[in-house]
Amino acid sequence: MTFEIKEFEYYLKQEKRLSKHSVEAYIRDCQNFFTFTSKYHDVKKVDHIEKTHIESYIKSLSKSYQATSVARKLSSIKMFIKFLMLERMIDVDVARHIKTPKKVKHLPSTMSIKQVLDLLEHVQGDSVLAKRNIALIELIYGSGLRVSELLELTTKDLHLNHMYVHVIGKGNKEREVPISQMAHYAITVYLKDARPHLNKYQSPYLFLNHLGNPLSRVGFYKLLKKWGETIGKDDVSPHTLRHAFATHLLENGMDLRSLQMLLGHENISTTQIYTHLNQKTLKNMYDETHPRSKE
């Protein structure tokens, strides 16, 4: 099947215009599938592939991989089968009715308000980097930004007089996100007293590292992990703070639709994962709002 794989690779690059990384992933997934079908089902040609062969492969993958990985590999096979149909190399889409394994939704780790305050207390200081770090945490926690949105901010995206930042989220969708008073103050101090010392190359990006380059995702992850371990929470990440933002707003009465807009979720179902309020909070809200909860 070398010829078909080469043709598929050309199709992904030239027709679909996928990135090099994506093309490599598709080809690797298909090659692994063909190795399996050749070994266990004696399949030598693409028109010999049957639905049962794909199902057998998916079943074998499920023993070693999580549902997310299996779903991605199945997606690659389905794309290849559709390509074969398009090129009239086969007559039937044998993968069409194969269901994608359900992904297990894990609740993201979150932080209590006290833990967020402990984190901010830990990074306090008068140094240039300390002032940057306070602004980083205040903004990501105060506005619930994704890490990519946070680190891709430029100074032009700041609208401090109107208390919001202009964000480009997933799918290049733009939105305006409010910032807290504490984030406003921390950013103002950072811009005045710290960023000029870091900005060695006239960078447009808001957050810079000690070398004057834009702060990277890996760099920020490492900082948060180190700070988290210091306060006794070893799973702190940018998403932990985003989740804390969402959870604390919900616990204080924000409705789901408003939170959806703040987080930049396209579907409300994505926002619903943040609704795991603890039982004590739920009981308190019930007692306060239900007309029959009290005598």
KOLKOLGU-525863 format. One record per residue (C-alpha): residue number from 0; residue in one letter; chain; y, x, z. Coordinates in steps of 0.02 Angstrom, whole numbers, plus 32768, in hexadecimal, padded with zeros to 4 digits. Last residue first. Layout:
# KOLKOLGU-525863
    n  res  chain     Y     X     Z
  NUM    a      A     Y     X     Z
...
END
This chain:
# KOLKOLGU-525863
    n  res  chain     Y     X     Z
  294    e      A  853A  7820  8B35
  293    k      A  8544  78B7  8AC4
  292    s      A  84F0  78E8  8A20
  291    r      A  8508  783C  89D5
  290    p      A  85AD  785D  897B
  289    h      A  856D  7903  8935
  288    t      A  85F6  7988  8928
  287    e      A  8603  79ED  89C8
  286    d      A  854E  79E0  8A02
  285    y      A  8510  7A07  8952
  284    m      A  8582  7A9F  8943
  283    n      A  8545  7AE0  89EB
  282    k      A  848F  7AC4  89BB
  281    l      A  84A6  7B1B  8913
  280    t      A  84FB  7BB0  8966
  279    k      A  846E  7BBE  89E6
  278    q      A  83EA  7BB0  895F
  277    n      A  842F  7C41  88FA
  276    l      A  8483  7C1C  8855
  275    h      A  8417  7C48  87C0
  274    t      A  8494  7C06  8742
  273    y      A  84AF  7CA7  86E2
  272    i      A  841E  7C86  866B
  271    q      A  847C  7BEA  8635
  270    t      A  84FB  7C52  85D5
  269    t      A  847E  7C77  854A
  268    s      A  8454  7BBF  853B
  267    i      A  850D  7B99  8522
  266    n      A  8504  7BED  8479
  265    e      A  8583  7C63  8429
  264    h      A  85A1  7CC0  84CB
  263    g      A  864A  7D15  84DA
  262    l      A  8640  7D2E  8596
  261    l      A  86E5  7CD5  85B7
  260    m      A  86BB  7C47  8540
  259    q      A  860F  7C2B  858E
  258    l      A  865D  7C2E  863B
  257    s      A  86CF  7B9F  860A
  256    r      A  8639  7B3D  85C8
  255    l      A  85D2  7B5F  8666
  254    d      A  8651  7B1A  86E1
  253    m      A  86A4  7B8B  8761
  252    g      A  8685  7B55  8815
  251    n      A  8689  7BEE  8884
  250    e      A  85D1  7C15  8870
  249    l      A  85E7  7C0B  87B4
  248    l      A  8673  7C8C  87B8
  247    h      A  860D  7CFF  8829
  246    t      A  8576  7CF6  87B6
  245    a      A  85D7  7D1A  8718
  244    f      A  8632  7DB2  875D
  243    a      A  8593  7DF1  87B2
  242    h      A  853A  7DE5  870A
  241    r      A  85C1  7E4D  86B7
  240    l      A  85B3  7ECA  8747
  239    t      A  84F7  7ED7  8734
  238    h      A  850F  7EE2  8677
  237    p      A  8574  7F82  868C
  236    s      A  84E7  7FCA  86F6
  235    v      A  84BB  7FD4  87AE
  234    d      A  83FF  7FE1  87CC
  233    d      A  83FD  8060  885B
  232    k      A  8457  7FF9  88DE
  231    g      A  846E  805B  8980
  230    i      A  8529  807E  8975
  229    t      A  850D  8130  8937
  228    e      A  8483  80FA  88C1
  227    g      A  84FC  8083  886D
  226    w      A  857E  810C  8855
  225    k      A  8501  817B  87FB
  224    k      A  84BF  80EC  8791
  223    l      A  856F  80B5  8767
  222    l      A  85A2  8163  872F
  221    k      A  8506  817A  86C6
  220    y      A  851F  80D3  866F
  219    f      A  85D4  80FE  8649
  218    g      A  85A4  81A2  85F8
  217    v      A  851A  8151  8593
  216    r      A  8593  80CD  8552
  215    s      A  860F  8153  8522
  214    l      A  86BE  8170  8566
  213    p      A  872F  8194  84D1
  212    n      A  8754  824E  84C7
  211    g      A  87D9  82A9  852E
  210    l      A  8760  8325  857A
  209    h      A  8765  82D0  8625
  208    n      A  8731  822B  85D8
  207    l      A  87A2  81A9  858A
  206    f      A  87B8  80ED  85A3
  205    l      A  883E  8094  853D
  204    y      A  8813  80D2  8490
  203    p      A  88A4  80FC  841A
  202    s      A  8887  81B7  8430
  201    q      A  891D  822B  8428
  200    y      A  88AB  82C4  8433
  199    k      A  88C4  8301  84E6
  198    n      A  88CC  8254  8536
  197    l      A  8883  827E  85DF
  196    h      A  8925  82AD  8639
  195    p      A  8983  821C  85E8
  194    r      A  88F5  81A8  8622
  193    a      A  890D  81CC  86DB
  192    d      A  89B6  819F  8726
  191    k      A  8A06  811A  86B9
  190    l      A  8976  80CE  8659
  189    y      A  8901  80DA  86EF
  188    v      A  8981  808C  8765
  187    t      A  899C  7FFB  86EC
  186    i      A  88E1  7FE7  86D3
  185    a      A  88C4  7FDC  8790
  184    y      A  8952  7F5E  87A8
  183    h      A  8918  7EEC  871B
  182    a      A  8863  7EF9  8757
  181    m      A  889A  7EC2  8805
  180    q      A  88FF  7E32  87BE
  179    s      A  8868  7DFC  8759
  178    i      A  8859  7E02  869D
  177    p      A  884C  7D70  8627
  176    v      A  87E2  7D83  8589
  175    e      A  8823  7D65  84D9
  174    r      A  879C  7D53  8456
  173    e      A  8767  7DA1  83B2
  172    k      A  86BF  7D90  835D
  171    n      A  8688  7E31  8309
  170    g      A  85D4  7DF1  830B
  169    k      A  85CB  7E1B  83C4
  168    g      A  8672  7E34  8418
  167    i      A  871F  7E6F  83E5
  166    v      A  878E  7E5E  847F
  165    h      A  8848  7E43  8496
  164    v      A  8874  7E5D  854D
  163    y      A  88D3  7DE3  85BC
  162    m      A  895B  7DD9  8640
  161    h      A  89EF  7DA5  85D4
  160    n      A  8A59  7E3C  85FE
  159    l      A  89BC  7EA6  85FF
  158    h      A  898E  7E84  854C
  157    l      A  8913  7F11  8530
  156    d      A  88BA  7F1A  8488
  155    k      A  893C  7F96  8449
  154    t      A  8902  8013  84CC
  153    t      A  8858  8011  847A
  152    l      A  87BC  7FBB  84BA
  151    e      A  8718  7FFC  8474
  150    l      A  86D6  802D  8520
  149    l      A  86EA  7F81  856D
  148    e      A  86A9  7F1E  84D9
  147    s      A  8611  7F8E  84CA
  146    v      A  85EE  7F7D  8584
  145    r      A  85F8  7EC0  8578
  144    l      A  868F  7E79  85D1
  143    g      A  8687  7E0C  866C
  142    s      A  8744  7E08  8686
  141    g      A  875B  7E40  873B
  140    y      A  86B6  7E9E  8745
  139    i      A  86D2  7F00  86A4
  138    l      A  878C  7F15  86C7
  137    e      A  8785  7F42  8780
  136    i      A  86F5  7FBA  8760
  135    l      A  874B  801B  86D4
  134    a      A  87F6  801B  8728
  133    i      A  87AA  8063  87C7
  132    n      A  8752  80E9  8760
  131    r      A  87F0  811C  8705
  130    k      A  884D  8130  87AA
  129    a      A  87BD  8197  87EE
  128    l      A  87BD  8202  8750
  127    v      A  8873  8233  8765
  126    s      A  885D  8259  881D
  125    d      A  88AB  81F0  88A7
  124    g      A  880C  819E  88E6
  123    q      A  87A5  8100  88EF
  122    v      A  86FA  810A  889C
  121    h      A  8699  80DC  893A
  120    e      A  870C  804E  896C
  119    l      A  86F5  7FFE  88C1
  118    l      A  8638  8008  88D5
  117    d      A  8640  7FC2  8985
  116    l      A  86AC  7F32  8946
  115    v      A  862B  7F0C  88BE
  114    q      A  85A1  7F14  8941
  113    k      A  8601  7E9D  89B3
  112    i      A  8618  7E20  8925
  111    s      A  855C  7E22  890C
  110    m      A  8514  7E7A  8875
  109    t      A  84A7  7E41  87E5
  108    s      A  8408  7E74  878D
  107    p      A  83E7  7E13  86EF
  106    l      A  836E  7D82  86F8
  105    h      A  82D8  7DA7  868D
  104    k      A  82B7  7D35  85FA
  103    v      A  8206  7D4A  85B8
  102    k      A  820D  7D4A  84FC
  101    k      A  819C  7CCD  84A7
  100    p      A  812B  7D18  8425
   99    t      A  8165  7CED  8373
   98    k      A  80FD  7C65  8324
   97    i      A  8099  7C87  8286
   96    h      A  80BE  7BFB  820B
   95    r      A  810F  7C64  8182
   94    a      A  80A4  7CFF  8191
   93    v      A  802C  7CD6  8101
   92    d      A  80BC  7CB9  8087
   91    v      A  8050  7C90  7FEF
   90    d      A  8058  7CCF  7F3C
   89    i      A  8059  7D8C  7F52
   88    m      A  80A8  7E1A  7EEE
   87    r      A  8127  7DA1  7EA9
   86    e      A  81B9  7E14  7ED8
   85    l      A  8206  7D8E  7F46
   84    m      A  815C  7D66  7F91
   83    l      A  8140  7E1D  7FBA
   82    f      A  81EC  7E23  800A
   81    k      A  81C3  7D89  8071
   80    i      A  8125  7DE1  80AE
   79    f      A  818B  7E7C  80DC
   78    m      A  8209  7E15  8140
   77    k      A  817B  7DBE  819B
   76    i      A  812E  7E66  81C6
   75    s      A  81D4  7EA7  820A
   74    s      A  81EE  7E08  8271
   73    l      A  813F  7E1E  82B9
   72    k      A  8171  7ECB  82F6
   71    r      A  820F  7E86  8346
   70    a      A  81B0  7DF9  839C
   69    v      A  8130  7E74  83DF
   68    s      A  81BB  7EDE  8429
   67    t      A  820D  7E4A  8480
   66    a      A  8165  7E05  84BB
   65    q      A  813D  7EA6  8519
   64    y      A  80C4  7F22  84CE
   63    s      A  8014  7F60  84F6
   62    k      A  7FA0  7EC9  84F8
   61    s      A  8018  7E62  848E
   60    l      A  8004  7EDF  8401
   59    s      A  7F4C  7EB1  83EB
   58    k      A  7F76  7DF8  83E0
   57    i      A  7FFF  7E1C  8360
   56    y      A  7F82  7E7C  82F5
   55    s      A  7F01  7DF2  82FB
   54    e      A  7F85  7D72  82CE
   53    i      A  7FB9  7DDC  8239
   52    h      A  7F06  7DEB  81FD
   51    t      A  7EE7  7D30  8218
   50    k      A  7F79  7D07  81A7
   49    e      A  7F2A  7D66  8118
   48    i      A  7F52  7E09  80C0
   47    h      A  7EE7  7E23  8024
   46    d      A  7F7D  7E14  7FAF
   45    v      A  7FC5  7EAF  8001
   44    k      A  7F30  7F1A  7FD2
   43    k      A  7EB7  7F84  8038
   42    v      A  7E88  7F11  80C8
   41    d      A  7DE8  7F4E  811D
   40    h      A  7E05  7EDA  81B1
   39    y      A  7E04  7F52  8246
   38    k      A  7E3C  7FF8  81FD
   37    s      A  7E9D  7FBB  8166
   36    t      A  7EED  7F2E  81C7
   35    f      A  7F22  7FA4  8253
   34    t      A  7F68  802D  81E2
   33    f      A  7FC1  7FA6  817F
   32    f      A  8016  7F64  821C
   31    n      A  804A  8012  8252
   30    q      A  8096  802E  81A6
   29    c      A  80F3  7F89  81B2
   28    d      A  8140  7FB2  825B
   27    r      A  8173  8060  8223
   26    i      A  81C4  801B  8186
   25    y      A  8229  7F9B  81E6
   24    a      A  8260  8019  826B
   23    e      A  8292  809B  81E8
   22    v      A  82FA  8019  818C
   21    s      A  8351  7FE6  822D
   20    h      A  837F  8099  825A
   19    k      A  83BF  80BF  81AB
   18    s      A  842E  8026  81B2
   17    l      A  8407  7F8E  8149
   16    r      A  8458  7F6E  80A1
   15    k      A  83E6  7EDA  807D
   14    e      A  83DA  7F01  7FC3
   13    q      A  83E9  7FBD  7FBC
   12    k      A  839F  7FFB  805F
   11    l      A  8327  7F6E  808A
   10    y      A  82F0  7F5B  7FD5
    9    y      A  82D2  8016  7FC1
    8    e      A  8265  8014  805D
    7    f      A  8205  7F7F  801A
    6    e      A  81E5  7FD9  7F76
    5    k      A  81A6  8071  7FD4
    4    i      A  8136  8004  8040
    3    e      A  80F2  7FAA  7FA7
    2    f      A  80C6  8050  7F53
    1    t      A  8072  8096  7FEE
    0    m      A  8000  8000  8000
END
